[in-house]
């Protein structure tokens, strides 16, 4: 493998290459992207920006979070430069926290490696560029970073990462000569929608996180029905064992009941969606949620237990993810059930109809070892197309079977008046609550 230095230009001898980012630390710390540039140094359109939300362009394809394939024979003739970039924005760190960053450019026989140096506060980096030279191609080892992040890169290369909306048509038909002039009345100015964030989200919230909130801009899907939003609880089971890297070596046992408490912000009505019979919801009516079914416990198929819902990405109202582990499941600390976590994922559907491997992901971990029957692990709300997760774990009163809920102002209530109460599914025909709908208390 040939090591190249910053500023060097290397002739490329082949037609197809894989460009991969590597680090000395944990995988997933750096994301790769590619920008196809015309001879003026600008993209022709936003489709020339290849990243997780737009994984292909002519001759260029994202093959993983850290790798891109380039077929130089199919790159359009008016593209003169394919710029490869690296970013740490989704991880909330800068390159000063990344050790051993390097880029490897592999053909069948030609293998090149470049190690950028002296990085600190940068969050986006121009790594290398493949550019035309006569009838062939060369690689330029750049290593230039931006502490201003994606906005600076986008501004320099003509990428529009914001969608400020389409301005109203300023032209109008001329008034009839015989018509009297119509006095102009100033209409109230409409509030401008905030710009769409195309930032990739991959966040884990724990009790040590300084900020227990995270956001996903659902507008990035542009209304494409192939984009899917799911919310669920996953756990590995009591007695699960892990290796030194935190990977499950053996799944444990133990079931949990998960209830999705939904509040209608207009009417203050609530409904509970669950795996219980007759209460799985529908994507056809509010709250536009469908439950995939009750978990059969961890370990099946060597996988964690999962209870999740699909949610249509719109203004659904407030959503609480409540966990119940009393009566049939036995009391105890929730976090003894093997790393329980709420998983919110949003992205293009894979073959199974669920968000694919490149989806945005927010994981919320249970906070501590309180011996309560109920816990609310996440409070989710969608406003103006942006999903916000409050990941602070809140517990019911010790010994209380009353399910936590929300009041008419959307405030978490540990023991809401008239709210549902947990009970044995075995003795009540598979129904774990005594009621599944009502009105939020004042």
Helices and strands as residue ranges (DSSP letters): E 2-4, E 9-12, E 16-22, E 31-37, G 46-48, E 49-50, E 56-57, E 60-64, E 67-71, E 81-87, G 89-91, G 95-97, E 102-106, E 111-114, E 124-133, E 136-146, H 150-157, E 202-205, E 213-217, G 218-221, E 227-235, E 241-242, E 248-250, E 257-263, E 269-273, E 289-291, G 300-302, E 305-311, E 318-324, G 327-329, G 334-337, E 341-348, E 360-365, E 374-383, E 386-390, E 394-395, E 405-406, E 412-413, E 437-439
